[in-house]
Amino acid sequence: MRHNVAMSLRTVTATRYVTPLREGGSLPAVIEADDDGLYVLKFRGAGQGTKALIAELVGGELARATGLPIPEIVFVRLDAELGRSEPDAEIQDLIRASAGINLALDYLPGSVTFDPLVERIDDDLASALVWFDAFITNVDRTARNANLLMWHRRLWLIDHGAALYFHHNWSTWLDSSRKPFPLIRDHVLLPFASELEAADARMSAAITPDVVGRIVSLIPDDWLIDDPLFVDAQAQRQAYGQYLTERLQTPRLFFEEAVRAHNTR
């Protein structure tokens, strides 16, 4: 099955700060934009800065390319003046530090946190999601913090900002591409991932070099922090692409690790 891969993302302008979401340390917020839509905004001035936004963008669009359910991702222009009426000084500072282009996901009103003790998803989807999170080294899909929502009786993926953690140390990035992901043993859906072989064939076929190239091309230049290893933003963008394509080469150690984790859980 083929899935749409964005050639570009929509860009909206934040017009109203609605409310903070107090999960985690990055203080994401619900905002209203000039298209009258509500979005969950991830601030470039928070926590891990633009690297978290890059992981959110790349991880989210890779998920979309494989057919995994994820809300629409948009770029958001944020004016520092938006925080003037906000009484919380911490939030004022965060908005000022995040002026420029940020990232947001479509807000899913009425959604609830996925509970593996209540909800049951099919083994194909669970296997695909375990494979995918091992591929992007997503540490944030545990029972304690699943980052999965149920909305209209369907599972939705959110929050990939902690994935691709190799980019916090570029000196070892190419070696990191071939490493397994032992933390997959803590994945909330691992007990249901009985179809990993089929997921490996399907998911690896969907993430082609062309798909990877189109997704990493979406990363804005000013999100790519200067690093002495790269001559310019394009070289760093290409390194993201090379990491992801190298990671898909056989043998895929992250997949083998996921199979072992499932069989010994």
BELPE-V344497 format. One line per field, one symbol per residue. phi: phi as a letter, one per 40 degrees, with the letter a starting at -180 (. if undefined). Layout:
BEGIN
phi = ???
END
This chain:
BEGIN
phi = .cbcbccabcbbbcbaccacbccgbcfcacbbbccgcbbccbcccbfcgcccccccccccccdcccgccacdbbcbcbcdcccccccccccdcccccbdhcbbabdcbcgcbccbccbcbbccccdccccdcccccfccbabccacfbbbafgbcbcafbcccfcdccaccbcccccbccbdccccccbdccccbcccccccccccccdccdccccccccdccccdaccbcacccccccdccdccccccccccccccccccccbc
END
